[in-house]
Amino acid sequence: MIKALKLAATLNVILLLSSHSPASAEGLKVVSSFTIISDFARNVGGDKISLTTLVGPDGDAHVYEPKPSDAAAVASADVVLVNGLHFEGFLPRLVEASATKAPIVELTKGVEPIKSAEEDHDHDQAAGEVHKHEEADGHDHGAYDPHAFQSISNAKIYVKNIADAFCTADAANCDVYKANAASYTQKLDATEADVKSAIASIPENKRLVITSHDAFGYFQHEYGLKFLAPEGISTDSEASAADIVHLIKQIKDDKASAIFVENITNPRLIEQIASETKLSVGGTLFSDALSKPEDGAATYIDMMHHNVEAFKKAILGN
């Protein structure tokens, strides 16, 4: 509450020094909560939008603390694009502090969500033991896994929702938004075919992968690679010693094929688990955020290609 009040107070000063320009003057003013959504928005909006991203490359939206400039951006936005499903823990207090009149568009609308509780999740049942600490640590991550964007089929739903939101806010350019969305969806179709082909080349008995946190449930559900992780669907809670011991046993029993760090998490825990299980770290996966341009995963399509090639290389050696 104190943070929200401070944010609101600073915002009032900023807004006194600025005015809300109409969308027609500088393009539709769009705020996106994190980089993956921003990439979708750029592909749909093109040069018709002015885009601000709150959580930048390699940033962790689970634990992000908003700045006064974020509140100012949300306050003056025409459209605010968010993931929803409790992915952005900072969002409610930011929206309240900004007093924005813009629609807050949850892009997971229309997605068939996966239960976040591991016993109801489409993961290996034994993985549920790893994440029971979340139920006792006081964090409320919602009933569902929010990482829906890890399925390209869901990404297409995000893109449609963005086009619909832009058309509502800027009807004059609706045809442009729809055409851009259709063109980008074709690229997503091709990417999805590549991902399915790559996973199909991995033998089924080699498809168990270890990651830092439980971000790949939708990828597993859609494409058949299996994942275990020491942390649950959010990075804001740490795995206990007992969780780690259980996970190490599970890795050995099920003969996991590869282990990876993620760009948004500290690699220390994964390196410890790799040492205990004699697995070599297969590189970095991009889970909840895109990379900086120089790191090869600065777009959603590049991220999906990077991750699947990392899986193949670590498991098959090519």
N, C-alpha and C positions, 0 to 999 in steps of 0.2 A: 504494500500500500504506500509506504514512504517513497519507494522508487517511482511509483506511478505519479504521485503528487509532484515530485521533483521534475519528472519528465514533462508533466502538464505545465508547470510553471515556466520552465525553459521554453517550451513550445509557444506559449503566449507571447514571449518576447520576440521569438523568431517570426511569428505570424504578423506581428505589428510592423515588421520591416519588409514584408512581402505581401503580394496580393495574388489571388487565384486567377491565372490567365485562362481564357476559354480554350477548349480543346482545339478549336479551329485555328488558333494563332500559332501553336507550336506542336500540333499533333495531340492525339489522345494521351493524356497523362496517366501512365500505368505504373503501379508499384507491384513488384513481385516479391514473395517472401524469401525465395532462395534460387540458386543458379539454374537448376534443372527447369523450373517453371519459367525463368527468364528466357531460356533458350527456346522453349515452346512459343513464348509470347513474341519473340523476335521473328520467328518463322511465320507466324500468323499476321503480325502487325506490320512488319517491314518498316518502311519509312513513314508510315502513317501514325506511329506512336512514339512517345518519349518515355523511355523505360528507366526505372530505378529499381535496383536489386538490394534488398535489405541484408541478407546473409550471403557474403561473397564466395569466391572460389575457395575450396577446401574448408569452408566454414561449417560448423555444426549447429543446425537449426534447433536441435533438441535442447541445447543449453545456452543459446544466444541471448545476450542482454542488449535490448534495444537502446539506441542513442537518441538524444533530442532531435537530431537531424532526421532520424527515421520517422519520428512522430510528425515532423513538419512535412515530410514527403507524403505520408499517409493522409494527413489533413488536407493537402491540396490535390490529391489524386482524383481522377475521374473513375478509375477502376482499380481495385486491389485484388490481386490474384494470390490465392493461398492453396496449400495442399488440403488442409482439413484433416479429419480423423485424429485430432490432437497432436499432429506432427510438430506444429509450431507452438511450443509451450508458452512463448512470450507474447503470442498474438492478442489474447483478450485484454491484457493491461495496456498494450500499445494502442489498440483501437480505442479503448476508453480514454487514454490520455490525449489522443489526437482529436477526438470529437469529430471524426470524419463523417461526411455525408455520402461518401462513395460506397457503392455496393462492394461487399466482401464476398468474392466469388470462390467457393470451395470447389476445386477442380476434380475432387474424387466423387462428385455427384454423378450417379449412374454406374459407378464401379461396384462390382460385387466384392465386398470386403472379406478378408480372411480374419478369423478370430485371433486375437493377440494372445489369449491364454493357450499355452503350449498343448495342454491336453485336448483343446478343441481345435488346435492348429493343424495344418496339413504338413507338419514336420514329423520326424521320427519321434515316437512316444517317449523314448528315453531322454530326449533333449528337454522335455518339460521339467525334469528335475533341476536342470541347470539354471532355470529362470525363476524358481519359486521365491528367491529372495526379493523379487520385485513386489510380491504381494504384501510383504511385511515392512518395506522401507518407506512407505507413505507416499510414493509417487503414483499419480493417477494418469495412466497413459491411454485411457479409454478402452473400449471393449474390442477394438479392432487394430490390426497391424496397419500403420499408416503408409508404409512404403509401396504403395500401389504402382508407382511409376517404374518399378523394377520389372513389370510386365509391359512389353511393347503394345500389346492389345489395350491395356489401360492407358498408355500414353496417348493413344489415338482418341480416347474419351476425353482426356485432358485437353487435347487440341481442339476438339469440337466444342467443348465448354468455353474455351477461350474465344473462339470465333463467335459463338453466340453472345458472349458478354460484350465483345467489341461491337458487334452489330447493334446491340441494345443501346450502348453508350454513344455510338457514332454511326447512325443509320446511313449517312451519305456515302460512307466507304464500305458498306457491308459486302458488296460484291467482291471487293478487293480482298477482304478478310476471308471470305469463303473460298475464293480461288487459291489464295495462299495456303489455307488449311488443307485443301484437297491435294495440292502439289506436295506439301510436306508429308501428308499421310501416305502418299505413294512411296516416298523415301523410307518412311517407317516400315511399310510393308516389305520392302527389299531388305531392310536391316533385320527384320524378324525372320525372314527366310534364311539369312546368313547365320543368325544365332541358332536356329533350330538345326541347321546342317552341321554346325560346329559341335553342338552337344551330342548329336546323333553319332558323331565320330568317336566319342568317348565310350568305352565299354561300360555297361551298367554296373559292373562290380568295382569300378574305379570312380564313381561319381559322388563320393562323400568328401566335402570340402569344409575346412574350418575358417571362419572369419571372425572379426573382432566383436561385432554385435549383430543382432538378429535382424538384418536389413534385407535379406534376400528370400523371404518367404514367398513372395509373388513370383520371383524368378523360378524358384523350386516348383511351385504349383504349375507354372506354365510350361517349363522346359525340361524338367526332370532331373536336374542336378540337385543333390541333397546337401544341406548346410547344418552345421552345428556352430554355436558361438558361446563364449563365456559370459557375454552381456546380453540383456534382453533387447526389446525393440527400441528402447531409448538408451542413450549413452549417459544419462544423468544418474545412474546407479551402478555401483561396482559389484563385480562378482565376489562372493565370499570364498574363503579358502576351501570350504567343503565343496562349493560349486566347481572350483577348478580341479580338485582331486577327482570328482565324479566325471568331469568332462575328459580329463586325461585318460581315465579308465575306458570311457566310451570310445575315444579315438583309437586306442590300442585294440579294443575288442572288435570294433567294426572296420579296422584297417583303413583309416582315412587316407586319401591320396594326396592331399595338398593343404597347405595352410597359408593364409594371407593376412597382411595388415590392411587397414583401410585409411584413406586419405584424411578422414576426419578424427581419427583416434590415435592415442599414444601407442606406439608399437611395443612397449615394454612387456605387457602381459602376453601378447602373441609370441614374442620372442622367447619368453619363459616357457610357454606351452610347447613351442617348437623344440626347445632344448630337451624337455622332459620326454617328448614322444619321438625324438630322432627324425622329425620332419624338417625339411628345408623350407624356409619362408619363400613362397613363390612370387613375391613381389607385392605391389600395392593395388588394391581394388578401389574403384571410385563408387561409393555407395549412396550417400545422401547429398553429395555436392559434386559439381564439375571441377575440373582442374584449372589452373592458370594456363594460358595459351601454349606456353612452352612445354607443358607436361603431357600433352597428347590426348587429353580427354576434356577439352574445353566446350564440346557440344554433346548433347544427349546421344546422338548417333555414334560419335567418336567414343563416348564412354562405354556404350554397349559393345562395340567392337573391341575396345581395349580389354574389357573384363573377360569376354569370352576367349580371346586369344591368350590371356593370362591363364585361364583355366586349362586350355589345351596344352600350353607349353609346360606348365607345372606338372600336369598329369601324364601327358604323352611324350614330353620332351621335344615337341616340334611346334 
